[in-house]
């Protein structure tokens, strides 16, 4: 299935992992984070079709063809 991926960094959208990508069916948001080789020990803000997916729902939120996923890095600093 095709998914539109946007990985956002402090420098804008990361072009190397962003774009329309092909994945197998029945993957969850949590699976996608692993497949994109993002450091999943960090907490990211994730949106699917512009709706937030809380961390405790990422294992159960299955993606479907043409979903648009935006992943934001953790906010750091103080």
N, CA and C of each residue as an Amber inpcrd file, in Angstrom:
protein
   234
   0.8430000  -1.1780000   0.0000000   0.0000000   0.0000000   0.0000000
   0.8820000   1.2320000   0.0000000   0.3560000   2.3070000  -0.5420000
   1.1060000   3.5610000  -0.6030000   0.6620000   4.4740000   0.5270000
   1.6680000   5.0670000   1.1910000   1.4290000   6.0300000   2.2590000
   2.2190000   7.2880000   1.9490000   1.6560000   8.4260000   2.2930000
   2.3970000   9.6840000   2.1660000   3.0210000  10.0020000   3.5100000
   4.3420000  10.0430000   3.5400000   5.0950000  10.2360000   4.7770000
   5.7260000  11.6190000   4.7760000   5.5800000  12.3150000   5.8990000
   6.2800000  13.5970000   6.1040000   6.9960000  13.5080000   7.4500000
   8.3180000  13.5630000   7.4060000   9.1190000  13.5820000   8.6250000
   9.5830000  15.0220000   8.8030000   9.1210000  15.6580000   9.8530000
   9.4120000  17.0670000  10.0950000  10.5700000  17.1640000  11.0860000
  11.5150000  18.0350000  10.7890000  12.6220000  18.3010000  11.7080000
  12.6840000  19.7980000  11.9570000  13.6220000  20.2110000  12.7730000
  13.7700000  21.6430000  13.0340000  14.1800000  22.3960000  11.7670000
  14.6390000  21.6600000  10.7620000  15.0810000  22.2720000   9.5140000
  14.0310000  22.1460000   8.4160000  12.8260000  21.7000000   8.7440000
  11.7770000  21.5170000   7.7430000  11.4700000  20.0430000   7.5540000
  10.9700000  19.6960000   6.3900000  10.6240000  18.3020000   6.1040000
  11.8750000  17.5690000   5.6330000  12.1490000  16.4360000   6.2580000
  13.3130000  15.6260000   5.9290000  13.0630000  14.8850000   4.6130000
  13.7780000  15.2350000   3.5440000  13.4820000  14.6480000   2.2350000
  13.8760000  13.1780000   2.0940000  14.8370000  12.6920000   2.8770000
  15.3090000  11.3250000   2.6850000  14.2900000  10.2680000   3.1030000
  13.4290000  10.5470000   4.0610000  12.4390000   9.5750000   4.5030000
  11.0130000  10.0250000   4.2110000  10.8660000  11.1780000   3.6180000
   9.5430000  11.7050000   3.3060000   9.1730000  11.3990000   1.8650000
   7.8740000  11.4720000   1.5830000   7.3750000  11.2320000   0.2370000
   6.3740000  10.1000000   0.2330000   5.9560000   9.7060000  -0.9490000
   5.0310000   8.5820000  -1.0710000   5.8620000   7.3080000  -1.0940000
   5.5820000   6.4360000  -0.1410000   6.3590000   5.2060000   0.0350000
   5.4170000   4.0070000  -0.0010000   5.9730000   2.8790000  -0.3980000
   5.2230000   1.6300000  -0.4800000   5.5230000   0.7770000   0.7570000
   4.4560000   0.2630000   1.3830000   4.5760000  -0.5920000   2.5620000
   3.6260000  -1.7650000   2.4220000   3.8860000  -2.8060000   3.1970000
   2.9540000  -3.9340000   3.2070000   1.6680000  -3.5220000   3.9190000
   0.6060000  -4.2690000   3.6840000  -0.6870000  -3.9840000   4.3120000
  -0.6390000  -4.3170000   5.8060000  -1.5930000  -3.7670000   6.5120000
  -1.8200000  -4.0820000   7.9300000  -0.6560000  -3.7090000   8.8430000
  -0.0110000  -2.5650000   8.5830000   1.0020000  -2.1020000   9.5250000
   0.3900000  -1.0150000  10.3980000   0.8740000  -0.9660000  11.6120000
   0.3980000   0.0360000  12.5590000   1.3050000   1.2580000  12.5070000
   0.8900000   2.3000000  13.1880000   1.7320000   3.4960000  13.3120000
   3.0420000   3.1210000  14.0030000   2.9750000   2.2810000  15.0300000
   4.1860000   1.8470000  15.7320000   5.1210000   1.0870000  14.7880000
   4.5420000   0.2100000  13.9380000   5.3470000  -0.5220000  12.9460000
   6.0310000   0.4490000  11.9900000   5.3000000   1.4540000  11.5560000
   5.8470000   2.4190000  10.6080000   7.0520000   3.1480000  11.1880000
   6.9700000   3.5500000  12.4470000   8.0900000   4.2440000  13.0900000
   9.3350000   3.3600000  13.0680000   9.1520000   2.0680000  13.3010000
  10.2820000   1.1290000  13.2660000  10.7950000   0.9700000  11.8370000
   9.8880000   0.8000000  10.8760000  10.2930000   0.6190000   9.4780000
  11.0330000   1.8340000   8.9230000  10.6860000   3.0160000   9.4030000
  11.3740000   4.2350000   8.9640000  12.6960000   4.4440000   9.6930000
  13.0070000   3.5170000  10.6120000  14.2470000   3.5600000  11.3900000
  14.3800000   4.8520000  12.1880000  13.2520000   5.2780000  12.7480000
  13.2690000   6.4350000  13.6430000  13.5340000   5.9300000  15.0520000
  14.2740000   6.6820000  15.8460000  14.5480000   6.2380000  17.2200000
  13.2570000   6.2020000  18.0390000  12.6200000   5.0200000  18.0860000
  11.3080000   4.9100000  18.7100000  11.3300000   5.0330000  20.2260000
  12.5190000   5.0660000  20.8140000  12.5630000   5.2900000  22.2620000
  12.2430000   6.7430000  22.6040000  12.3690000   7.6260000  21.6080000
  11.9390000   9.0080000  21.7850000  10.4430000   9.0880000  21.5060000
   9.7850000  10.0270000  22.1200000   8.3550000  10.2060000  21.8680000
   8.1930000  11.2280000  20.7540000   7.5080000  10.8330000  19.7080000
   7.2200000  11.7090000  18.5910000   5.7570000  12.0820000  18.6200000
   5.4480000  13.2380000  18.0860000   4.0560000  13.5730000  17.8020000
   3.7710000  12.9860000  16.4280000   2.7240000  12.1890000  16.3280000
   2.3730000  11.5460000  15.0670000   0.9460000  11.9300000  14.7140000
   0.7640000  12.2910000  13.4470000  -0.5760000  12.6040000  12.9530000
  -0.8570000  11.7180000  11.7450000  -2.0790000  11.2050000  11.6740000
  -2.5320000  10.4510000  10.5140000  -3.7270000  11.2080000   9.9470000
  -3.5810000  11.6230000   8.7040000  -4.6130000  12.4240000   8.0480000
  -4.9750000  13.6530000   8.8820000  -3.9380000  14.2930000   9.4230000
  -4.0360000  15.5200000  10.2120000  -4.7220000  15.3510000  11.5630000
  -4.8600000  14.1270000  12.0230000  -5.4140000  13.8610000  13.3540000
  -4.3410000  13.2170000  14.2140000  -4.1520000  13.6950000  15.4550000
  -3.1030000  13.1340000  16.3050000  -3.3920000  11.6780000  16.6910000
  -2.3060000  10.9130000  16.8030000  -2.3920000   9.5300000  17.2730000
  -1.5620000   9.4650000  18.5670000  -2.2210000   9.4000000  19.7210000
  -1.4950000   9.3490000  20.9900000  -0.6160000   8.1000000  21.0790000
   0.4730000   8.1780000  21.8440000   1.3860000   7.0340000  21.9570000
   0.7000000   5.7260000  22.3360000  -0.2950000   5.7680000  23.2050000
  -0.9320000   4.5250000  23.6430000  -1.8800000   3.9330000  22.5940000
  -2.0850000   4.6210000  21.4620000  -2.9380000   4.1020000  20.3900000
  -2.1510000   3.6750000  19.1570000  -0.8310000   3.8620000  19.1660000
  -0.0230000   3.6210000  17.9680000   0.0900000   2.1510000  17.5850000
   0.0450000   1.2480000  18.5490000   0.0940000  -0.1810000  18.2300000
  -1.1850000  -0.6440000  17.5530000  -2.3050000  -0.0570000  17.9130000
  -3.6000000  -0.4960000  17.3990000  -4.0990000   0.3000000  16.2070000
  -3.4670000   1.4150000  15.8940000  -3.9150000   2.2500000  14.7670000
  -3.3070000   1.7000000  13.4870000  -4.0970000   0.9330000  12.7300000
  -3.6310000   0.3210000  11.4890000  -3.8040000   1.3250000  10.3530000
  -2.7760000   1.4190000   9.5300000  -2.7730000   2.3590000   8.4190000
  -3.4200000   1.7290000   7.1910000  -4.0210000   2.5730000   6.3550000
  -4.6560000   2.1030000   5.1310000  -4.1160000   2.8940000   3.9360000
  -4.3450000   2.3550000   2.7580000  -3.8880000   2.9650000   1.5120000
  -4.1690000   4.4670000   1.4890000  -3.1500000   5.2300000   1.1020000
  -3.2110000   6.6820000   0.9170000  -3.3230000   7.4890000   2.2110000
  -3.1150000   6.8650000   3.3650000  -3.0410000   7.6570000   4.5940000
  -1.8780000   8.6350000   4.4860000  -2.0310000   9.7770000   5.1220000
  -0.9750000  10.7920000   5.1820000  -0.4730000  10.8440000   6.6140000
   0.7920000  10.5040000   6.8020000   1.3740000  10.4200000   8.1420000
   2.4270000  11.5120000   8.2800000   2.3240000  12.2880000   9.3400000
   3.3080000  13.3120000   9.6640000   3.9090000  12.9590000  11.0080000
   5.2500000  12.9160000  11.0660000   5.9650000  12.5760000  12.2910000
   6.8350000  13.7630000  12.6830000   6.6590000  14.2080000  13.9070000
   7.4410000  15.3310000  14.4320000   8.4460000  14.8120000  15.4480000
   9.6350000  15.4100000  15.4970000  10.6290000  14.9990000  16.4920000
  10.2070000  15.4750000  17.8730000  10.7930000  14.8700000  18.9020000
  10.4820000  15.3490000  20.2580000  10.9800000  16.7700000  20.4300000
  10.2550000  17.5320000  21.2120000  10.6560000  18.9020000  21.5120000
  11.6430000  18.8540000  22.6670000  12.7830000  19.4790000  22.4760000
  13.8200000  19.4750000  23.4920000  14.2040000  20.8980000  23.8340000
  14.7990000  21.0410000  24.9410000  15.2790000  22.3620000  25.3540000
  14.6420000  22.7920000  26.6570000  14.8400000  24.0140000  26.9950000
  14.2530000  24.4530000  28.2430000  14.5310000  25.8950000  28.5020000
